[in-house]
Structures are given as C-alpha cells and as structure tokens.
C-alpha cells in the first residue's frame, strides 16, 4: 500500500490518490482567473446592491419631501 501511495504522490496525485493536482503554471493561472472572476462578480453584486439601496432611499426621501410640500401648500392655501 505504501509503495502505491508513494507512486501516486510522485505522479502528482494527492495522498488519497483521488484527485490529481496539477501544479503547472497554466493550471495555476486558470485557478487564479476563476477566483478573480468570482471576486469581480461579488464586487459587482455589492456595488449594485449599494446603488439600489441609494436609489431606494432617494425615492423615499423624495416622497417625504413631496408630502411636506403638500402640507406647506395646504397651510399656505
């Protein structure tokens, strides 16, 4: 069993011999770019959420301003 494990680890398989891990520059680059893609998506989502929250708060504020103007007009009228 030990020799089989040693052979597998030499071939670049992990110790269980289930997943082969590719440490070539290409594989590293692929992993990194996949991670960067995910990070970009997360950042975009947070940005959109922030924008939407700002828009929502602005619309609520403008509603409040309209109501106040209506009150002022009623009082003045």
C-alpha positions in Angstrom: 0.0 0.0 0.0 2.8 2.4 0.9 4.6 2.0 -2.5 1.3 2.6 -4.3 0.8 5.8 -2.3 4.4 6.9 -3.0 3.9 6.2 -6.7 0.7 8.2 -6.7 2.3 11.1 -4.9 5.2 11.1 -7.4 2.7 11.2 -10.3 1.2 14.4 -8.8 -1.9 12.8 -7.3 -2.8 13.9 -3.8 -2.2 11.5 -0.9 -5.5 9.7 -1.2 -4.9 9.2 -4.9 -8.4 10.5 -5.8 -7.7 14.0 -7.1 -4.7 14.7 -9.3 -3.4 18.2 -8.5 -1.9 20.0 -11.5 0.7 22.5 -10.4 1.6 23.7 -13.9 1.7 27.4 -14.5 -1.3 27.0 -16.8 -3.4 25.3 -14.1 -2.4 27.9 -11.5 -3.3 30.7 -13.9 -6.7 29.0 -14.6 -7.4 28.8 -10.9 -6.4 32.3 -10.3 -8.5 33.7 -13.1 -11.5 31.7 -11.9 -11.0 33.2 -8.4 -10.7 36.7 -9.9 -13.9 36.2 -11.9 -15.8 35.2 -8.7 -14.3 38.2 -6.9 -15.4 40.5 -9.7 -18.9 39.1 -9.6 -19.1 39.6 -5.8 -17.8 43.2 -6.1 -20.4 43.9 -8.9 -23.2 42.5 -6.7 -22.2 44.6 -3.7 -22.0 47.6 -5.9 -25.4 47.0 -7.5 -26.9 46.4 -4.0 -25.4 49.7 -2.8 -26.7 51.6 -5.8 -30.1 50.1 -5.4 -30.2 51.0 -1.7 -29.2 54.5 -2.6 -31.9 54.7 -5.2 -34.5 53.3 -2.8 -33.5 55.8 0.0 -33.6 58.7 -2.5 -37.1 57.7 -3.6 -38.3 57.5 0.0 -36.7 60.9 0.7 -38.4 62.5 -2.4 -41.7 61.0 -1.2 -41.2 62.7 2.2 -40.3 66.0 0.5 -43.5 65.8 -1.6 -45.6 65.2 1.4 -44.0 68.1 3.3 -44.6 70.4 0.3 -48.2 69.3 0.1 -48.6 70.2 3.8 -46.9 73.6 3.3 -49.2 74.3 0.3 -52.3 73.3 2.4 -51.2 75.5 5.2 -50.4 78.4 2.9 -53.6 77.9 0.9 
